[in-house]
Amino acid sequence: MRGVQVSVVGQPGAAGATGATGPAGSTGATGPAGATGASGPAGATGATGPTGAGATGPTGPEGKEGKASSSASIAQFANTGNGPGSDSESCLWNVFTPDNEHTVNTEIQPGTCAAVTSGYTTEKTLAGPVPAGGATVSDLYATVGGSHGYQPPGEKPGETVTVSVVDNSTGATMVSCQITEAQKTSCSNSSESGKASAGDWLEVKITIPSQNGGKNGDWLVTFRW
């Protein structure tokens, strides 16, 4: 007869002491970036900084002289009485002088050009004085007729008559044009100009070739200044 084995389960024993902390584990992989946060409010504007103390740059070159505008004054010189005579050079009368009463009349005659002039004058062949700031002389136009029995310029082969606006005070030619055999009744020059200084006087000089004998027709000459 076998013996019967009986097992008896005892009560749990008391908890043992906590063991020592183990070593730290390795760092895990970085997680994905979070969404960008909303922008914060704008900050206050900062104070204006001090003005720089850099050196002034050099002065630029002088600009090109402008052409006279269409609103400039128009001078008019004329000969409506007699030809300039036998002189190879003579000057026309300024129409706008007190004696001429601002009209072209039959007593306006060319004659000897005035001596170099400055200051006050009543010379009929001069226009001026040039206003303060000077004046640009431009847009010369001259027309000539053949009345009074005078030989019109340009009638003889190769003949050239020169019309010049001259600064009487300096002797400088401001602008000029030519009457020729091919162009007998008028000439003009709108491509050139000259600068006259304040206080100067202007004149219109006709230069006639000697073979003409000084005989030429009536003249009307205008220019801007």
For each residue, the residues with C-beta under 8 A, 3 or more apart:
1:
2:
3:
4:
5:
6:
7:
8:
9:
10:
11:
12:
13:
14:
15:
16:
17:
18:
19:
20:
21:
22:
23:
24:
25:
26:
27:
28:
29:
30:
31:
32:
33:
34:
35:
36:
37:
38:
39:
40:
41:
42:
43:
44:
45:
46:
47:
48:
49:
50:
51:
52:
53:
54:
55:
56:
57:
58:
59:
60:
61:
62:
63:
64:
65: 136 193 195
66: 136
67: 136 138 193
68: 72 135 136 137 138 139 193 224 225
69: 72
70: 224
71:
72: 68 69 135 136 138 224 225
73: 224 225
74: 222 223 224 225
75: 94 96 127 202 222 223 224 225
76: 94 95 96 104 220 221 222
77: 92 93 94 95 125 127 203 204 219 220 221 222
78: 92 93 95 104 108 218 219 220 221
79: 82 83 84 92 93 108 109 110 218 219
80: 104 105 106 108 218 220
81: 106 107 108 109 148
82: 79 85 109 110 148 150
83: 79 110 148 150 214 215 216 217
84: 79 87 90 110 111 206 208 214 216
85: 82 90 110 111 214
86: 213 214
87: 84 90 112 208 214
88: 207 208 209 210 214
89: 113 205 206 207 208
90: 84 85 87 110 111 112 113 205 206 208 214
91: 110 111 112 113 114 125 203 204 205 206
92: 77 78 79 108 110 125 203 204 206 219 221
93: 77 78 79 97 100 108 109 110 111 124 125
94: 75 76 77 97 100 124 125 126 127 203
95: 76 77 78 100 102 103 104 108
96: 75 76 100 102 127
97: 93 94 100 122 124
98: 101 122
99: 122 124
100: 93 94 95 96 97 103 104 105 108 124
101: 98 105
102: 95 96
103: 95 100
104: 76 78 80 95 100 108 220
105: 80 100 101 108
106: 80 81
107: 81
108: 78 79 80 81 92 93 95 100 104 105
109: 79 81 82 93
110: 79 82 83 84 85 90 91 92 93 125 206 219
111: 84 85 90 91 93 125
112: 87 90 91
113: 89 90 91 125 168 203 205
114: 91 117 121 123 125 126 168 201 203
115:
116: 168 169 171
117: 114 121 123 126 168 169 201
118: 169 199 200 201
119: 129 199
120:
121: 114 117 126 201
122: 97 98 99
123: 114 117 126 201
124: 93 94 97 99 100
125: 77 91 92 93 94 110 111 113 114 203 204
126: 94 114 117 121 123 168 201 202 203
127: 75 77 94 96 201 202 203 225
128: 199 200 201 202
129: 119 198 199 200 201
130: 134 135 196 197 198 199 200 201 202 225
131: 134 135 198
132: 198
133: 198
134: 130 131 195 196 197 198
135: 68 72 130 131 195 196 225
136: 65 66 67 68 72 193 194 195 196 224 225
137: 68 140 165 174 175 193 194 195 196 202 223 224 225
138: 67 68 72 175 190 192 193 194 223 224 225
139: 68 188 189 190 223 224
140: 137 163 165 175 176 177 188 189 190 221 222 223
141: 177 186 187 188 221 222 223
142: 163 177 179 186 187 188 219 220 221 222
143: 185 186 219 220 221
144: 152 153 161 179 184 185 186 216 217 218 219 220
145: 152 185 217 218
146: 150 151 152 217 218
147: 150 217 218
148: 81 82 83 217 218
149:
150: 82 83 146 147 215 216 217 218
151: 146 155 212 213 215 216 217
152: 144 145 146 155 184 185 216 217
153: 144 159 161 179 184 208 212 216 217
154: 159 160 161 179 180 181 182 183 184
155: 151 152 159 181 184
156: 159 181 209 211 212
157: 181
158: 181
159: 153 154 155 156 180 181 209 211 212
160: 154 178 179 180 181 209
161: 144 153 154 178 179 180 206 207 208 209 212 216
162: 176 177 178 179 206 207
163: 140 142 176 177 178 179 187 204 205 206 219 221
164: 173 174 175 176 204 205 207
165: 137 140 173 174 175 176 194 202 203 204 205 223
166: 171 172 173 174 202 203 204 205
167: 170 171 172 173 174 194 196 197 200 201 202
168: 113 114 116 117 126 171 200 201 202 203
169: 116 117 118 196 197 199 200 201
170: 167 197 200
171: 116 166 167 168
172: 166 167 194
173: 164 165 166 167 176 194
174: 137 164 165 166 167 193 194 195 196 202
175: 137 138 140 164 165 189 192 193 194 223
176: 140 162 163 164 165 173 189
177: 140 141 142 162 163 187 188 189
178: 160 161 162 163 187
179: 142 144 153 154 160 161 162 163 183 184 185 186 187
180: 154 159 160 161 183 184 187
181: 154 155 156 157 158 159 160 184
182: 154
183: 154 179 180 186 187
184: 144 152 153 154 155 179 180 181
185: 143 144 145 152 179
186: 141 142 143 144 179 183
187: 141 142 163 177 178 179 180 183
188: 139 140 141 142 177
189: 139 140 175 176 177 192
190: 138 139 140
191:
192: 138 175 189
193: 65 67 68 136 137 138 174 175
194: 136 137 138 165 167 172 173 174 175
195: 65 134 135 136 137 174
196: 130 134 135 136 137 167 169 174 200 202 225
197: 130 134 167 169 170 200
198: 129 130 131 132 133 134
199: 118 119 128 129 130 169
200: 118 128 129 130 167 168 169 170 196 197
201: 114 117 118 121 123 126 127 128 129 130 167 168 169
202: 75 126 127 128 130 137 165 166 167 168 174 196 225
203: 77 91 92 94 113 114 125 126 127 165 166 168
204: 77 91 92 125 163 164 165 166 221
205: 89 90 91 113 163 164 165 166
206: 84 89 90 91 92 110 161 162 163 216 219
207: 88 89 161 162 164
208: 84 87 88 89 90 153 161 212 214 216
209: 88 156 159 160 161 212
210: 88 213
211: 156 159
212: 151 153 156 159 161 208 209 215 216
213: 86 151 210
214: 83 84 85 86 87 88 90 208
215: 83 150 151 212
216: 83 84 144 150 151 152 153 161 206 208 212 219
217: 83 144 145 146 147 148 150 151 152 153
218: 78 79 80 144 145 146 147 148 150
219: 77 78 79 92 110 142 143 144 163 206 216
220: 76 77 78 80 104 142 143 144
221: 76 77 78 92 140 141 142 143 163 204
222: 74 75 76 77 140 141 142
223: 74 75 137 138 139 140 141 165 175
224: 68 70 72 73 74 75 136 137 138 139
225: 68 72 73 74 75 127 130 135 136 137 138 196 202
